[in-house]
Structure formats: structure tokens, C-alpha cells
């Protein structure tokens, strides 16, 4: 849109008055506009909730995507009858074939809340769980192993660094069970068209925080890993170990050294893994470390 007076495109919309105002010449477009807001007014949160005629948005976290009608108690005389109707509705809301999905989604939401994961991570995890159950890939896989794998993969997709060893320890899972579940999740993720977006840089702040290292170590380690990532030097390597090796190298060069054992213990990985990544970084950048 352009201003009718000066021809400027710098127009702002005043939602309260339903008019366009030109920033350049302060003229007001008096052309009548359709008010897109509700036809009612509310001055308190309670009034707003009571007068709204729309429900919550669709969500994959609920088996029926949140599309359901609830029978309320407000202004109804026969409360016993309404109570029976509510019980009946709760029973028929979940069909026999959806019970497994309801169980998995309930456990998933509970575990994701314990880990303080944001809503968009829960939504991604719920979509993956749905597809796993629909395609029958949840069979012969331990439930908590599958949920742990879904949570870990969803965090990777949404660029939230979570250590695989932490997830495994948290749910007391064996390496075999977790990898089996992850294979199932990765198969389903291809059909859903989601893939991990996490980079090694995301792990560095967590590592430096656990080790109590200063901020400049985190900054320089991030710069080092970023150069490696952009030049394809991180391909085929574990991001956690790569980030740990970068922190170890920078902390050594800046004389705030942490031992490989301290770093390995804080991340529940082996010293050998950090040592191998450390040597690869030194070789790639031709760095000479003098102790």
C-alpha cells in the first residue's frame, strides 16, 4: 500500500482504530476497513475465556489432536446426569486401537516435561511416536527405550544439544536397546522428512559450563569448531567428542587447562575418544602445543 498524499510505502496499521497512518507525512487513510477482531469485548482474563468460542489449537501431543467436546457443569441443574455423561464420554473418547498411542503419548509428555523441553520439541516427538505406532515399528521395542530415542532425536532436530549417554543413563537403558530404538526412529524420520539440525557448536557452552571454564574459551572453541564444520572436517565424527576436544585444545593454549579425564568424566565418554579427535584437530590445522 502507498500513501495517497505523499506516495510513501511507510504505512502502519492502528489496530485499535482500524486505520492506516503514514509515518512520512502523518496522514490518515479514512477508507473503511473490516475489523478482524471479535465482536465482543473483555476486560479481564476470566471474561475473555468465558466469551471465546474457539478451543485450543491442534496438537499432536493428544491422540485426537485436541479435537474433542467437553461436557461442562456450568448452569446445569441435573449434575448427576451430567457426571454420568462425562464418564461415558471419557470411555468412548479412546477407541481400542488408540489405547497404545494414548499410553505412549502420555509417557512421552510426562518425560519431556521432566526434562524441561519446549513445546515444539514435544510436538516433533509426538509426530514421530504416531508414525512409529501407525507403521508398526514400535513392536518388540522396549517402550522407554523408544521414548528416549524419540526425545533424543527430536532434540537433535530442534537444535537442542542432549548427550546420548545422559539419556541412556537417565532411563537405565542398554546400548543395544537404545540403538535399536534409534534405528526405528531414523527410519520413520525419513518419511516424516525431519532430520537433525544440531551442530558441534551447540555442545560447547554446555561443556565449558560443566568444567567452569571462562567465556573466552567457549568463544574460541566455537570459532574453531565452526571453521571445521564449514570445511567439512566434522563429517563422520561424533559432535560431542569433537566439541570436547576443541575445548580441551583451546583451554590448553590459553593456560586454563583441564585434563582429558576431567572432560571425559563430565560428558560420560572415554579419554581415548577425546584424544583421537584432539590429534585430528592438531593435524588439520597444523597446531603446535607446547606444555
Phi, psi and omega in degrees: 000149178236152178290135181287342183268304185252352179079007180286150177263006181276075180249141175239150183257124177269105185291328182292320183260347180069040182225159174257134180239134180276127179288329186288311184242001177065018177282154182246129177279113185271012178291129184296137180242153178279128178283117182275356183277181179289161180273000180243164178241148178220133183252351177227163180296323180295318178297320181296315180295321183291324185270344179294140180247015178243150180266191179288157180294162178297140180218139179282353182286346179246143188300328179258019180062020179082006179271095179205153178252126180258136178272118183265174181259350189297129174054040177237129185283311186277082185290328180295317179296318180295321179298319178295321179295321179295318178297318179295320180296319179296328180286318183275351181294327181252117178281169183298321183283346181264357184296321179296317178298318179298317180298312181296317180294322179297314179294320180299312179298321180294314182290323179294325177292323178297329180271002179058042179277144180291167186297321183293333175289319177298320180297315179298315180296321180294321178296318179294318178298317179303311182293323178299317181287320180298321182271001178074018181274355179275355180286146177060026175233130180301133189302312183290332175293319180293317180294320177298319179294320179295317179297314180298314182293321179295323176295321177296320180295321184264016174059043174246110185291117174233133181278132182297322179295326177295316179297317181296318181290322182300321183257009178052051183258151174278158180300319182295315181297318182292318179292324177297317179293320180296323177298318178296317181296319181294325177296316181289325182300329178295320179287329178279344180065049171236144180216156182300137178244002183289146178240164180299336183297326183298334183278339187296312179303322179295319181293312181295327178292318180294327182271354180069033181273153180292164185295328183292335174293317178299318181296311182292322178295322178295319178297318179297313181293324180297318178297318179296318182295318182290335181261009175074019181276353181262359184297130177078009182244146178293128184294325181296312180294323180294316178295320179296319179294323178294318178296318179298316181295312182294320179296326177291315181294331182262012173061035170233047192297139169242141182289158178298326179294318179298316180292317180297317180294324181290338182249000181059042174235175184270155177294328181299319180298314179297319181297319180295315179295324180298316180294322179296320179294315180299319181291320182293324184256001180054051181267137177250120182254122178250123181257000000 
